[in-house]
Amino acid sequence: MHRLPRIPESNGSPEVAPRSAVLDTIHGAGLIADRMREAGIEAEAFEVYHNVPDLSGFDLVVAPIHLSPRNPAHREAIRLKKKVISHHRAVGDLLAGVGDLRAFEVTGTRGKTTTALILAQILSTRGTVTSHTTRGIEVWREGKSEVAASGLSITPANVIRAFEAALETGATDLVCEVSLGGTGLADFGVLTSFAGDYKVAGGSLWASTAKLQMVTLSKGGSKLIAGEDVGISADLTFGPGPRGQVWCDGREIRAEGERVTLDLGEGLDPESYAEAISGAAAAALVAGLSLTEIASALEGFEGLGGRMKSVEEDGISVLDNSNSGLRATGVEAAMDRIGGGGRVALVVGEEAETVCEGMEIPALIEILVRRRREVDILILVGDRLAPHASSLSAFTASDLNSGLSLAKTGLVKGDRLISCVKCFR
């Protein structure tokens, strides 16, 4: 285990580490507190949704950025005038100066996972890369990955696990998808998009504001890459409009006057991957790769599972678009892309309402009602959609796998299956 450094004392004295209360064990407070103690800091983790801990004896309170200011424990910390920092900042401070690797952090309202994974694939042509996304912790070598751990959320606490995994595997680069901002660890920060903004922290804070921790916590000398719609000054901007310095249209990547032809996989939907490839390419360019190297790393790229990925399974055409960032518009895009031939089964919904704020149910129902006649077998996944099964003449399932299994029982060779379930994959 690599020893982590001290977080500076909250009153400015470096000799005495603060006594820290870390709130919200559901989102990694226990892991942060453990690493604090290993670094010589007296720390304790607290569950704060059913309990109100006594915070009077603590110098520092570490709270997740999404914790509502109306939460009793959070409100008490404010009343006591405690110094409060985010989980993001605590993680960045713990990891500062440890190890010899380049860190990339990716956040935004959409496209985080895909951008991070494509970036890891590109960077791995030069050395070993560790990535952490909603797919888990993966080790990349020469464009291929192996899963080292799965089932981890993208809360900032799990950046610690990914960082430790990177050190253990001898990675040269670490790429982390981070929810609601950066930790300050990044040498290269990527803000993918602010489109489709939403409220967090009990409705008191816009997600885009939280995600700007990528900027406010950034360390000296770090570089910022931003999507065109983010609207802030960056070292390099990507997008199709006049401010976009890097853009991929599926056939080529252009970057500030230079153009390189792409040879992507034949089954790839270029429109679905344009922003993610552009963001990953922009980050790789800032990190020192050439446009030619980037294009070479993407040769034959056929997409990522769960992100408009087309495959054949026992003669059935499957369009896999089940992922953590899925929106109702993504469901309709998948229906538009499935093409003709055979019967159509649609497995749609959410495995958990809390996955990235849950699916926009009213918008999804409107699409399903309007396009119901295009679907022969409709399977609704999750508790929130179940009440609509009768009116939509649909079956129900509790999760993605059971929904897919049910759909396949009604399909034969030549049929089509669309998978659109919001879930961690």
Secondary structure, 3 states (H helix, E strand, C coil): CCCCCCCCCCCCCCCCCCCEEEECHHHCHHHHHHHHHHCCCCEEEECCCCCCCCCCCCCEEEECCCCCCCCHHHHHHHHCCCEEEEHHHHHHHHHCCCCCCEEEEEECCCCHHHHHHHHHHHHCCCCCEEEEECCEEEEEECCEEEEEECCCCCCCHHHHHHHHHHHHHCCCEEEEECCCCCCCCCCEEEECCCCCCCEECCCCEEHHHHHCHHHHCCCCCCEEEEEHHHCCCCCEEECCCCCCCEEECCCEEEECCEEEECCCCCCCCHHHHHHHHHHHHHHHHHCCCCHHHHHHHCCCCCCECCECEEEEECCEEEEECCCCCCCHHHHHHHHHHCCCCCCEEEEEEECCCCHHHCCCHHHHHHHHHHCHHHCCEEEEECCCCHHHCCCCCCEEECCHHHHHHHHHCCCCCCCEEEEEEECCC
